[in-house]
Amino acid sequence: MMRLNAPNDQLSNQRLSVVMEHLAQICQRQDVTIGSLLHELNVYGHMLVCLLFAVPFLLPVPLPGLSTIFGFVIGMASLQVILGKDPWVPASWRNRKISSDILVKMFEAAQRVLRRTETLIKPRLGFFAHHPGFVRFNALVVLLTAALLSLPMPPGFNAPPALAIIVLTVGSLEKDGVMVIAGYLLAILNVLLFTAVFSLGMDGLKALLGFI
């Protein structure tokens, strides 16, 4: 099992890019299981679990058999926020190994993006991120978006809900209410997109987009 060698309260004192760099260095040494990854990420909070399991959907890396699992993990982590419990996945999944290459790519990609955006992401409108009511509401939005992420859709349709989850979780972790609000807007757009797909079908959606 991987160990992070970081105290439980360090997230409040570090930017997320620093956390990503540390996690990438740890995962370069060995493959880890979903259970051990969840255990260690819980040091930093449920929203970091959601963030990291959403990042792969924006990367050009194959995820055979993992798309539904990752979406489920995000959904369960956000549900546990609502219920006030630790992240949970079925016991049969906890021992499933994740390639260190995939994890390192996840962490390094997240680190690069965060470093480029840290000048824009900063604590503001903090009640959207730390007020108990909004903490649960944010988790509910992530849960609903994770459900969209887990649907069996054509290639490319995982990216929009993943982006909404990433924006919302980064806003929550960095106490940036503006980012949280942006996450709400992206979640609404995802609901509209998927509703259009299921109502009109792919051909109907293409025709609608062409008309617009």
Secondary structure, DSSP 8 states (H G I E B T S, - for coil): -------TTGGGGS-HHHHHHHHHHHHTS--EEHHHHHHHHTTT-HHHHHHHHHGGGGSS---TTTHHHHHHHHHHHHHHHHHT------HHHHT-EE-HHHHHHHHHHHHHHHHHHTTT---BSTHHHHSHHHHHHHHHHHHHHHHHHTS---TTTTHHHHHHHHHHHHHHHTTBHHHHHHHHHHHHHHHHHHHHHHHHHHHHHHHHHHH-
